[in-house]
Amino acid sequence: MLLVGAVAFSTQAIAQTVTTPRSASPAAEVSQTIGLSKITVNYSRPNVTSPRGVDRTDKIWGQVVPYGMTDPGFGNGKPNPWRAGANENTVITLTHDMKVEGEELKAGSYGLHIEVKENNEATVYFSSNTTSWGSYFYEPSEDVLKVDIKSTDNNFTKSLTYNFVDITPNSTVLALDWEKKRFPIKIDVQVHDIVLAGIRNELRSTAGFGWQGPLSAAQYCLQNNINHEEAIKWADQSISAQKNFNSMSIKSQLLVQAGKTDEASKIIKEALELPSAAAGDYYGYGRQLIGQDKDDEALKLYTTMKKKWPDHWLSTHGLARVYSAKGDYKKALKYEQEAVIKAPEGSKVFLNGYIKLLEEGKDFN
């Protein structure tokens, strides 16, 4: 009796399945970050060559993947789109609200399906159902968004592949490549809106207690030339916590972007008079003036800087820079040759490069 029981138990144990890798259409994941947002696609990769070794090149579209909505003979028995991959649902996940082909799509995970049509047309479906097997149980009532796209001819791709292409600071194209076709899906991210919403939230916590948090928020707006009114308030918050040249300079530059140049000029002049203002601060502001084609103001600033720090190499280099901008290459060369003697070793290389340009009669700005 004990032996029989032991045999029965062993047979039951042998019947249990174990986890093994898939031999066909392996799983894959691809992701791309745009700003602070991430787009991720989880999918399986069918091959142009079938699991039985049959070459299906030139037979994928219209045969392996039928055109239009079709009933695969399994599942819900309804006309369904293609699963845009293999095995389980292809799933796309967005960490923030985005625009897909110009249409709003909320943050979340979606089953991704494509209705492939003739003449390079296709419709992409984003379903709230992410847990089904492929498109066999696709339900139109679960569609959150559908957009029309155009497929394009593409280099041969043996295994179905999702790529992110044409990446910019606030957009990308999610491309499905297989056989000789590409299905491109344009995705836009409202990067600045997302970043600013995060900044406002962070400044309600410890980041808002010192001067660095509000200043970095103001600096982001300055770098991207956006949100000036609020950014100036953040700069003021930083200045109230600790008045220094950096915070006042950023406020001044924001005022310039907002068209308030007179107020900006007063702020930067006050900043330059701070005891903490250093030679590097003067030099950096002078470069801003040159960049704004205010060469005469830059010359006046660098002349003052030379008097305050007569032995500092940046004082002499600043004068070389502004005379170069004004086209007086002879005088610029004189100051640059003086600056290279005083400069630290790490700076001599680019100063010598500037000297060469000046000797050729070229502006190095």
Rosetta blueprint (number, residue, H / E / L):
1 M L
2 L H
3 L H
4 V H
5 G H
6 A H
7 V H
8 A H
9 F H
10 S H
11 T H
12 Q H
13 A H
14 I H
15 A L
16 Q L
17 T L
18 V L
19 T L
20 T L
21 P L
22 R L
23 S L
24 A L
25 S L
26 P L
27 A E
28 A E
29 E E
30 V E
31 S E
32 Q E
33 T E
34 I E
35 G L
36 L L
37 S E
38 K E
39 I E
40 T E
41 V E
42 N E
43 Y E
44 S E
45 R L
46 P L
47 N E
48 V L
49 T E
50 S L
51 P L
52 R L
53 G L
54 V L
55 D E
56 R L
57 T L
58 D L
59 K L
60 I L
61 W E
62 G L
63 Q L
64 V L
65 V E
66 P L
67 Y L
68 G L
69 M L
70 T E
71 D L
72 P L
73 G L
74 F L
75 G L
76 N L
77 G L
78 K L
79 P L
80 N E
81 P L
82 W E
83 R L
84 A L
85 G L
86 A L
87 N L
88 E L
89 N L
90 T E
91 V E
92 I E
93 T E
94 L E
95 T L
96 H L
97 D L
98 M E
99 K E
100 V E
101 E L
102 G L
103 E E
104 E E
105 L E
106 K L
107 A L
108 G E
109 S E
110 Y E
111 G E
112 L E
113 H E
114 I E
115 E E
116 V E
117 K L
118 E L
119 N L
120 N L
121 E E
122 A E
123 T E
124 V E
125 Y E
126 F E
127 S E
128 S L
129 N L
130 T L
131 T L
132 S L
133 W L
134 G L
135 S L
136 Y L
137 F L
138 Y L
139 E L
140 P H
141 S H
142 E H
143 D E
144 V E
145 L E
146 K E
147 V E
148 D E
149 I E
150 K E
151 S L
152 T E
153 D E
154 N E
155 N E
156 F E
157 T E
158 K E
159 S E
160 L E
161 T E
162 Y E
163 N E
164 F E
165 V E
166 D E
167 I E
168 T E
169 P L
170 N L
171 S E
172 T E
173 V E
174 L E
175 A E
176 L E
177 D E
178 W E
179 E E
180 K E
181 K E
182 R E
183 F E
184 P E
185 I E
186 K E
187 I E
188 D E
189 V L
190 Q L
191 V H
192 H H
193 D H
194 I H
195 V H
196 L H
197 A H
198 G H
199 I H
200 R H
201 N H
202 E H
203 L L
204 R L
205 S L
206 T H
207 A H
208 G H
209 F L
210 G L
211 W L
212 Q H
213 G H
214 P H
215 L H
216 S H
217 A H
218 A H
219 Q H
220 Y H
221 C H
222 L H
223 Q H
224 N H
225 N L
226 I L
227 N L
228 H H
229 E H
230 E H
231 A H
232 I H
233 K H
234 W H
235 A H
236 D H
237 Q H
238 S H
239 I H
240 S H
241 A H
242 Q L
243 K L
244 N L
245 F H
246 N H
247 S H
248 M H
249 S H
250 I H
251 K H
252 S H
253 Q H
254 L H
255 L H
256 V H
257 Q H
258 A L
259 G L
260 K L
261 T H
262 D H
263 E H
264 A H
265 S H
266 K H
267 I H
268 I H
269 K H
270 E H
271 A H
272 L H
273 E L
274 L L
275 P L
276 S L
277 A L
278 A L
279 A H
280 G H
281 D H
282 Y H
283 Y H
284 G H
285 Y H
286 G H
287 R H
288 Q H
289 L H
290 I H
291 G H
292 Q L
293 D L
294 K L
295 D H
296 D H
297 E H
298 A H
299 L H
300 K H
301 L H
302 Y H
303 T H
304 T H
305 M H
306 K H
307 K H
308 K H
309 W L
310 P L
311 D L
312 H L
313 W H
314 L H
315 S H
316 T H
317 H H
318 G H
319 L H
320 A H
321 R H
322 V H
323 Y H
324 S H
325 A H
326 K L
327 G L
328 D L
329 Y H
330 K H
331 K H
332 A H
333 L H
334 K H
335 Y H
336 E H
337 Q H
338 E H
339 A H
340 V H
341 I H
342 K H
343 A L
344 P L
345 E H
346 G H
347 S H
348 K H
349 V H
350 F H
351 L H
352 N H
353 G H
354 Y H
355 I H
356 K H
357 L H
358 L H
359 E H
360 E L
361 G L
362 K L
363 D L
364 F L
365 N L
